[in-house]
Amino acid sequence: MKNVGLKTVGFALLFFGFTYMFLVFTSRAGNIPYLFAGLILLFIGIILFFISQKNTENSFLSNLLAIISGVSLWGFFGEFLENADLYIKDATIEIAHWNFLPILFIMIVLFLNLRKHLPVSVQFSLSSFLLIWSMHYIMIYQFEVLSRTHFTTYIMCSVFLILTGFSIYKTKKSKQIHSTMFWSYFGLLTVWSVLEYIWGWRLIPGPYSI
């Protein structure tokens, strides 16, 4: 199961990198390339969501495609739509800001209550999207409402660091592919959140400096 966890982290990290670079460089190329990038990510997210449900014979591939679909959908809803006012005045949608908290809360509650009735691939896709949204929301709220160096940011960064260690422990102990993939992916998200705080504090250069 060790290789399953490493491959999950590796492929997910590669797609994270692709999504980020794709949006950054197309945004610098102009509005049309950036619009193209956003729509491509939306298309990839939707297509992989459905394809993942048709590859249930291969659990690893099905779950991985579902995870990537969640990342891709975040690229559209969580990143691209923040700049929607480039195309339509006052159309910006910032789902990581405080006014979207009720929607995030409702979606998490619905997911937790309906999870056992959903196919595993659907669970991976939705949890991928909701986990990214939740972790990003926490950091953005602290940075923008409190401050980048507010004492709670250090506490939250420590919590994510502890969760990273817990995820590694759960991944090593897991004997089942679904559990191994979930905990390894969750660990990737928590360690990424730790890096986001460090980058936010400007302790080391981050992706924002590219």
ZAGU-535403 format. One line per 4 residues: number of its first residue (from 0); their letters; for each residue x, y, z of N, C-alpha, C. Coordinates in nm, 3 decimals, decimal comma. Example, Ala and Ser with C-alpha at 12.3 -4.5 7.8 and 13.67 -1.06 7.14 Angstrom:
! ZAGU-535403
0	as	1,319/-0,569/0,780/1,230/-0,450/0,780/1,320/-0,330/0,780 | 1,285/-0,225/0,708/1,367/-0,106/0,714/1,290/0,003/0,787
END
This chain:
! ZAGU-535403
0	mknv	0,082/-0,121/0,000/0,000/0,000/0,000/0,086/0,127/0,000 | 0,214/0,110/0,037/0,304/0,225/0,040/0,315/0,290/-0,097 | 0,330/0,206/-0,201/0,341/0,260/-0,337/0,213/0,329/-0,382 | 0,099/0,279/-0,336/-0,029/0,341/-0,370/-0,035/0,483/-0,314
4	glkt	0,008/0,498/-0,189/0,009/0,631/-0,127/0,102/0,727/-0,198 | 0,223/0,678/-0,231/0,321/0,763/-0,298/0,273/0,803/-0,438 | 0,212/0,709/-0,508/0,163/0,740/-0,643/0,046/0,838/-0,637 | -0,038/0,823/-0,536/-0,150/0,916/-0,519/-0,099/1,057/-0,498
8	vgfa	-0,003/1,072/-0,408/0,056/1,203/-0,380/0,125/1,258/-0,503 | 0,202/1,173/-0,571/0,279/1,217/-0,688/0,190/1,268/-0,800 | 0,089/1,190/-0,838/0,000/1,230/-0,948/-0,084/1,352/-0,910 | -0,133/1,356/-0,786/-0,214/1,470/-0,743/-0,130/1,597/-0,741
12	llff	-0,005/1,584/-0,694/0,083/1,701/-0,688/0,117/1,751/-0,828 | 0,137/1,659/-0,920/0,164/1,699/-1,059/0,047/1,777/-1,118 | -0,074/1,731/-1,088/-0,190/1,802/-1,144/-0,212/1,936/-1,074 | -0,182/1,941/-0,944/-0,187/2,069/-0,874/-0,094/2,169/-0,942
16	gfty	0,029/2,122/-0,969/0,127/2,209/-1,034/0,082/2,253/-1,172 | 0,027/2,159/-1,247/-0,022/2,191/-1,381/-0,134/2,295/-1,375 | -0,229/2,275/-1,283/-0,342/2,367/-1,271/-0,295/2,508/-1,237 | -0,204/2,516/-1,140/-0,154/2,647/-1,100/-0,082/2,717/-1,215
20	mflv	0,013/2,647/-1,277/0,092/2,708/-1,384/0,003/2,742/-1,505 | -0,092/2,656/-1,533/-0,184/2,678/-1,644/-0,259/2,809/-1,626 | -0,311/2,832/-1,505/-0,386/2,954/-1,478/-0,296/3,077/-1,472 | -0,178/3,063/-1,412/-0,087/3,177/-1,400/-0,042/3,227/-1,536
24	ftsr	0,007/3,136/-1,619/0,065/3,179/-1,746/-0,040/3,219/-1,849 | -0,158/3,156/-1,845/-0,264/3,200/-1,938/-0,320/3,335/-1,896 | -0,321/3,364/-1,764/-0,369/3,495/-1,719/-0,275/3,605/-1,766 | -0,147/3,574/-1,777/-0,050/3,672/-1,823/-0,054/3,686/-1,975
28	agni	-0,109/3,586/-2,041/-0,115/3,589/-2,188/-0,234/3,670/-2,238 | -0,332/3,695/-2,149/-0,447/3,776/-2,191/-0,578/3,715/-2,148 | -0,685/3,790/-2,165/-0,817/3,745/-2,120/-0,868/3,622/-2,193 | -0,844/3,615/-2,322/-0,895/3,501/-2,400/-0,825/3,371/-2,361
32	pylf	-0,692/3,368/-2,354/-0,624/3,246/-2,309/-0,666/3,205/-2,168 | -0,687/3,305/-2,081/-0,726/3,276/-1,944/-0,868/3,218/-1,939 | -0,957/3,272/-2,020/-1,092/3,217/-2,030/-1,088/3,075/-2,082 | -1,004/3,051/-2,180/-0,987/2,918/-2,236/-0,939/2,821/-2,126
36	agli	-0,844/2,865/-2,046/-0,790/2,781/-1,938/-0,898/2,746/-1,836 | -0,977/2,846/-1,797/-1,083/2,822/-1,700/-1,185/2,722/-1,750 | -1,226/2,737/-1,876/-1,325/2,646/-1,933/-1,269/2,505/-1,951 | -1,140/2,497/-1,983/-1,075/2,366/-1,995/-1,076/2,293/-1,862
40	llfi	-1,045/2,366/-1,754/-1,045/2,304/-1,621/-1,185/2,259/-1,581 | -1,285/2,338/-1,613/-1,423/2,300/-1,584/-1,459/2,173/-1,661 | -1,420/2,170/-1,789/-1,449/2,054/-1,874/-1,379/1,929/-1,820 | -1,251/1,942/-1,785/-1,176/1,829/-1,731/-1,241/1,778/-1,602
44	giil	-1,279/1,872/-1,515/-1,340/1,834/-1,389/-1,468/1,754/-1,408 | -1,554/1,800/-1,498/-1,682/1,733/-1,523/-1,661/1,597/-1,589 | -1,577/1,594/-1,692/-1,553/1,469/-1,765/-1,491/1,363/-1,676 | -1,388/1,400/-1,599/-1,323/1,303/-1,511/-1,415/1,256/-1,399
48	ffis	-1,506/1,343/-1,357/-1,604/1,304/-1,255/-1,686/1,185/-1,303 | -1,728/1,190/-1,428/-1,810/1,081/-1,482/-1,725/0,960/-1,525 | -1,608/0,986/-1,581/-1,521/0,875/-1,620/-1,479/0,793/-1,499 | -1,453/0,860/-1,388/-1,409/0,788/-1,267/-1,512/0,687/-1,220
52	qknt	-1,639/0,713/-1,250/-1,746/0,622/-1,207/-1,759/0,501/-1,299 | -1,691/0,506/-1,415/-1,699/0,395/-1,510/-1,575/0,305/-1,506 | -1,480/0,337/-1,418/-1,358/0,259/-1,407/-1,346/0,193/-1,270 | -1,460/0,144/-1,222/-1,462/0,088/-1,087/-1,383/-0,042/-1,074
56	ensf	-1,350/-0,107/-1,188/-1,270/-0,229/-1,181/-1,129/-0,198/-1,134 | -1,081/-0,081/-1,168/-0,949/-0,035/-1,125/-0,968/0,074/-1,020 | -0,966/0,035/-0,894/-0,995/0,128/-0,785/-0,898/0,245/-0,781 | -0,769/0,217/-0,805/-0,670/0,323/-0,799/-0,697/0,429/-0,906
60	lsnl	-0,718/0,385/-1,029/-0,742/0,478/-1,138/-0,872/0,555/-1,116 | -0,976/0,485/-1,073/-1,105/0,549/-1,050/-1,094/0,657/-0,943 | -1,030/0,625/-0,833/-1,015/0,722/-0,724/-0,925/0,838/-0,764 | -0,818/0,807/-0,837/-0,725/0,913/-0,878/-0,792/1,012/-0,973
64	laii	-0,869/0,960/-1,069/-0,940/1,048/-1,161/-1,041/1,134/-1,085 | -1,103/1,076/-0,984/-1,199/1,151/-0,903/-1,130/1,263/-0,826 | -1,013/1,232/-0,770/-0,936/1,334/-0,697/-0,899/1,448/-0,791 | -0,850/1,413/-0,909/-0,809/1,514/-1,007/-0,929/1,597/-1,053
68	sgvs	-1,045/1,533/-1,064/-1,165/1,608/-1,103/-1,197/1,715/-0,998 | -1,178/1,680/-0,870/-1,202/1,777/-0,763/-1,104/1,893/-0,770 | -0,977/1,862/-0,798/-0,875/1,967/-0,811/-0,908/2,058/-0,929 | -0,948/1,997/-1,040/-0,979/2,073/-1,160/-1,100/2,164/-1,139
72	lwgf	-1,201/2,112/-1,073/-1,320/2,194/-1,044/-1,285/2,308/-0,949 | -1,193/2,282/-0,856/-1,147/2,392/-0,770/-1,076/2,498/-0,853 | -0,997/2,454/-0,951/-0,928/2,548/-1,037/-1,024/2,644/-1,104 | -1,143/2,594/-1,140/-1,243/2,680/-1,204/-1,319/2,763/-1,102
76	fgef	-1,381/2,696/-1,004/-1,469/2,766/-0,909/-1,392/2,844/-0,803 | -1,276/2,793/-0,763/-1,203/2,858/-0,656/-1,097/2,956/-0,700 | -1,049/2,942/-0,823/-0,942/3,029/-0,872/-0,987/3,115/-0,990 | -1,033/3,053/-1,096/-1,070/3,126/-1,217/-1,182/3,228/-1,193
80	lena	-1,287/3,186/-1,121/-1,402/3,275/-1,102/-1,370/3,395/-1,013 | -1,256/3,392/-0,943/-1,216/3,510/-0,866/-1,186/3,627/-0,959 | -1,158/3,595/-1,085/-1,126/3,700/-1,182/-1,235/3,713/-1,290 | -1,356/3,669/-1,256/-1,466/3,674/-1,353/-1,501/3,815/-1,397
84	dlyi	-1,463/3,915/-1,317/-1,493/4,053/-1,355/-1,408/4,099/-1,474 | -1,314/4,017/-1,516/-1,239/4,047/-1,639/-1,331/4,040/-1,760 | -1,439/3,966/-1,746/-1,529/3,942/-1,859/-1,667/4,005/-1,838 | -1,715/4,001/-1,714/-1,846/4,058/-1,682/-1,831/4,144/-1,557
88	kdat	-1,873/4,268/-1,564/-1,858/4,360/-1,452/-1,926/4,306/-1,326 | -1,855/4,313/-1,214/-1,906/4,271/-1,083/-1,946/4,123/-1,079 | -1,883/4,041/-1,165/-1,917/3,899/-1,170/-1,823/3,813/-1,087 | -1,729/3,875/-1,017/-1,632/3,800/-0,939/-1,699/3,715/-0,832
92	ieia	-1,658/3,589/-0,825/-1,709/3,497/-0,724/-1,591/3,446/-0,644 | -1,587/3,481/-0,515/-1,475/3,442/-0,430/-1,526/3,348/-0,321 | -1,526/3,218/-0,352/-1,588/3,122/-0,261/-1,506/3,096/-0,135 | -1,386/3,152/-0,128/-1,305/3,137/-0,007/-1,328/3,251/0,092
96	hwnf	-1,419/3,343/0,060/-1,444/3,457/0,148/-1,560/3,428/0,242 | -1,570/3,508/0,348/-1,660/3,480/0,460/-1,805/3,463/0,419 | -1,850/3,535/0,315/-1,991/3,530/0,278/-2,033/3,396/0,219 | -1,935/3,311/0,185/-1,968/3,179/0,132/-1,965/3,071/0,240
100	lpil	-1,940/3,111/0,365/-1,933/3,014/0,473/-2,062/2,932/0,488 | -2,182/2,994/0,482/-2,305/2,913/0,495/-2,315/2,806/0,385 | -2,274/2,840/0,263/-2,281/2,743/0,152/-2,183/2,629/0,176 | -2,061/2,665/0,217/-1,961/2,562/0,246/-2,009/2,471/0,358
104	fimi	-2,065/2,530/0,463/-2,114/2,452/0,576/-2,225/2,356/0,534 | -2,319/2,406/0,455/-2,431/2,323/0,410/-2,381/2,208/0,322 | -2,286/2,237/0,235/-2,233/2,134/0,146/-2,159/2,025/0,224 | -2,086/2,065/0,326/-2,015/1,967/0,409/-2,114/1,879/0,485
108	vlfl	-2,216/1,941/0,542/-2,318/1,865/0,617/-2,390/1,767/0,524 | -2,429/1,814/0,405/-2,497/1,727/0,309/-2,406/1,611/0,268 | -2,281/1,642/0,242/-2,188/1,537/0,201/-2,171/1,431/0,310 | -2,152/1,474/0,434/-2,132/1,380/0,544/-2,255/1,293/0,567
112	nlrk	-2,374/1,350/0,543/-2,497/1,274/0,565/-2,530/1,180/0,449 | -2,486/1,217/0,328/-2,518/1,136/0,210/-2,403/1,047/0,166 | -2,287/1,064/0,228/-2,165/0,997/0,183/-2,182/0,846/0,168 | -2,244/0,782/0,264/-2,255/0,636/0,261/-2,342/0,585/0,146
116	hlpv	-2,420/0,676/0,087/-2,507/0,637/-0,025/-2,442/0,666/-0,161 | -2,325/0,726/-0,159/-2,258/0,766/-0,284/-2,152/0,665/-0,325 | -2,129/0,648/-0,456/-2,018/0,564/-0,502/-1,886/0,619/-0,450 | -1,789/0,531/-0,433/-1,660/0,572/-0,376/-1,595/0,683/-0,459
120	svqf	-1,602/0,671/-0,592/-1,539/0,772/-0,678/-1,603/0,909/-0,658 | -1,733/0,913/-0,639/-1,803/1,038/-0,615/-1,759/1,097/-0,481 | -1,743/1,010/-0,382/-1,695/1,055/-0,252/-1,557/1,118/-0,263 | -1,469/1,057/-0,342/-1,335/1,111/-0,359/-1,338/1,246/-0,430
124	slss	-1,419/1,258/-0,531/-1,427/1,382/-0,606/-1,480/1,496/-0,520 | -1,591/1,471/-0,452/-1,651/1,575/-0,369/-1,564/1,609/-0,248 | -1,506/1,508/-0,185/-1,420/1,534/-0,070/-1,294/1,610/-0,112 | -1,243/1,580/-0,232/-1,127/1,652/-0,284/-1,158/1,800/-0,295
128	flli	-1,271/1,832/-0,356/-1,312/1,971/-0,375/-1,339/2,039/-0,241 | -1,414/1,972/-0,153/-1,453/2,032/-0,026/-1,335/2,050/0,069 | -1,240/1,957/0,066/-1,122/1,971/0,151/-1,036/2,089/0,109 | -1,015/2,102/-0,022/-0,937/2,217/-0,072/-1,007/2,347/-0,034
132	wsmh	-1,137/2,350/-0,057/-1,216/2,469/-0,026/-1,206/2,504/0,123 | -1,226/2,404/0,210/-1,226/2,428/0,354/-1,091/2,478/0,404 | -0,984/2,411/0,363/-0,850/2,450/0,409/-0,811/2,588/0,356 | -0,846/2,613/0,230/-0,816/2,743/0,172/-0,898/2,852/0,240
136	yimi	-1,023/2,820/0,272/-1,111/2,916/0,337/-1,054/2,960/0,471 | -1,009/2,863/0,550/-0,954/2,894/0,682/-0,837/2,991/0,671 | -0,745/2,962/0,580/-0,627/3,047/0,566/-0,663/3,186/0,514 | -0,747/3,192/0,412/-0,786/3,322/0,354/-0,858/3,407/0,458
140	yqfe	-0,946/3,346/0,536/-1,018/3,421/0,640/-0,919/3,481/0,740 | -0,824/3,401/0,784/-0,726/3,450/0,880/-0,641/3,562/0,821 | -0,592/3,543/0,700/-0,505/3,642/0,637/-0,577/3,773/0,608 | -0,701/3,765/0,561/-0,770/3,885/0,515/-0,854/3,953/0,624
144	vlsr	-0,908/3,876/0,718/-0,992/3,935/0,823/-0,910/3,966/0,948 | -0,820/3,877/0,984/-0,736/3,899/1,102/-0,607/3,966/1,057 | -0,509/3,888/1,018/-0,387/3,940/0,956/-0,298/3,821/0,925 | -0,200/3,842/0,839/-0,111/3,733/0,800/-0,026/3,682/0,917
148	thft	-0,007/3,766/1,017/0,076/3,726/1,130/-0,003/3,718/1,260 | -0,135/3,707/1,248/-0,218/3,692/1,367/-0,181/3,562/1,438 | -0,190/3,560/1,570/-0,144/3,442/1,646/-0,219/3,314/1,606 | -0,344/3,329/1,560/-0,421/3,210/1,520/-0,365/3,144/1,395
152	tyim	-0,292/3,221/1,314/-0,233/3,159/1,194/-0,125/3,059/1,233 | -0,050/3,090/1,339/0,053/2,998/1,386/-0,009/2,873/1,448 | -0,120/2,894/1,518/-0,191/2,780/1,577/-0,245/2,689/1,468 | -0,308/2,749/1,365/-0,368/2,670/1,259/-0,262/2,598/1,176
156	csvf	-0,150/2,664/1,154/-0,041/2,600/1,082/0,009/2,478/1,160 | 0,016/2,491/1,292/0,058/2,379/1,376/-0,042/2,264/1,370 | -0,171/2,299/1,366/-0,276/2,197/1,355/-0,260/2,120/1,224 | -0,238/2,192/1,114/-0,219/2,126/0,985/-0,094/2,039/0,985
160	lilt	0,010/2,083/1,055/0,132/2,005/1,065/0,107/1,875/1,141 | 0,030/1,883/1,248/-0,007/1,763/1,325/-0,091/1,669/1,240 | -0,184/1,726/1,164/-0,270/1,645/1,076/-0,187/1,577/0,967 | -0,081/1,643/0,923/0,008/1,581/0,824/0,072/1,456/0,883
164	gfsi	0,122/1,469/1,005/0,182/1,354/1,072/0,080/1,243/1,093 | -0,042/1,281/1,133/-0,149/1,183/1,153/-0,183/1,111/1,023 | -0,184/1,186/0,913/-0,215/1,129/0,782/-0,109/1,028/0,739 | 0,017/1,061/0,765/0,126/0,968/0,733/0,110/0,839/0,813
168	yktk	0,076/0,855/0,941/0,055/0,738/1,028/-0,061/0,652/0,975 | -0,173/0,716/0,941/-0,289/0,642/0,891/-0,261/0,574/0,757 | -0,184/0,641/0,673/-0,148/0,584/0,543/-0,064/0,458/0,561 | 0,033/0,464/0,651/0,120/0,349/0,676/0,043/0,231/0,736
172	kskq	-0,056/0,261/0,820/-0,132/0,156/0,886/-0,244/0,099/0,800 | -0,281/0,171/0,697/-0,395/0,130/0,615/-0,364/0,004/0,533 | -0,463/-0,085/0,528/-0,451/-0,209/0,451/-0,548/-0,211/0,333 | -0,617/-0,101/0,314/-0,721/-0,095/0,212/-0,695/0,022/0,119
176	ihst	-0,711/0,001/-0,011/-0,669/0,100/-0,111/-0,743/0,233/-0,097 | -0,873/0,228/-0,071/-0,949/0,353/-0,059/-0,898/0,437/0,057 | -0,875/0,371/0,170/-0,825/0,441/0,288/-0,685/0,496/0,266 | -0,600/0,415/0,203/-0,463/0,459/0,175/-0,462/0,582/0,086
180	mfws	-0,543/0,581/-0,018/-0,547/0,694/-0,110/-0,605/0,818/-0,044 | -0,707/0,800/0,039/-0,766/0,917/0,105/-0,666/0,983/0,199 | -0,603/0,903/0,285/-0,515/0,962/0,385/-0,388/1,019/0,323 | -0,339/0,956/0,217/-0,220/1,012/0,151/-0,254/1,144/0,084
184	yfgl	-0,373/1,152/0,023/-0,416/1,278/-0,041/-0,445/1,384/0,064 | -0,508/1,344/0,173/-0,536/1,438/0,282/-0,405/1,494/0,337 | -0,304/1,408/0,350/-0,174/1,453/0,397/-0,110/1,553/0,303 | -0,128/1,530/0,172/-0,076/1,625/0,073/-0,141/1,762/0,092
188	ltvw	-0,272/1,764/0,113/-0,343/1,891/0,130/-0,301/1,962/0,258 | -0,279/1,887/0,366/-0,241/1,951/0,491/-0,098/2,006/0,484 | -0,008/1,931/0,422/0,129/1,983/0,412/0,133/2,102/0,316 | 0,047/2,101/0,215/0,037/2,217/0,126/-0,014/2,338/0,202
192	svle	-0,108/2,316/0,293/-0,161/2,425/0,375/-0,052/2,484/0,464 | 0,033/2,397/0,519/0,146/2,444/0,600/0,235/2,535/0,516 | 0,264/2,491/0,393/0,346/2,572/0,303/0,279/2,704/0,268 | 0,146/2,702/0,254/0,072/2,825/0,224/0,091/2,928/0,335
196	yiwg	0,089/2,882/0,460/0,111/2,974/0,571/0,254/3,029/0,568 | 0,349/2,941/0,543/0,490/2,984/0,539/0,512/3,084/0,426 | 0,452/3,056/0,311/0,461/3,150/0,199/0,392/3,281/0,234 | 0,276/3,270/0,301/0,202/3,390/0,340/0,279/3,477/0,437
200	wrli	0,359/3,415/0,523/0,442/3,491/0,617/0,567/3,546/0,551 | 0,587/3,508/0,422/0,704/3,552/0,345/0,835/3,503/0,406 | 0,831/3,386/0,469/0,952/3,329/0,525/1,042/3,270/0,417 | 0,978/3,214/0,314/1,051/3,162/0,198/0,973/3,202/0,073
204	pgpy	1,040/3,213/-0,042/0,969/3,246/-0,166/0,868/3,137/-0,200 | 0,752/3,179/-0,245/0,649/3,083/-0,283/0,608/3,098/-0,427 | 0,504/3,026/-0,468/0,456/3,035/-0,606/0,419/3,177/-0,649 | 0,381/3,261/-0,552/0,343/3,399/-0,584/0,460/3,478/-0,644
208	si	0,583/3,427/-0,622/0,700/3,501/-0,671/0,738/3,464/-0,813 | 0,666/3,365/-0,871/0,697/3,323/-1,009/0,658/3,433/-1,107
END
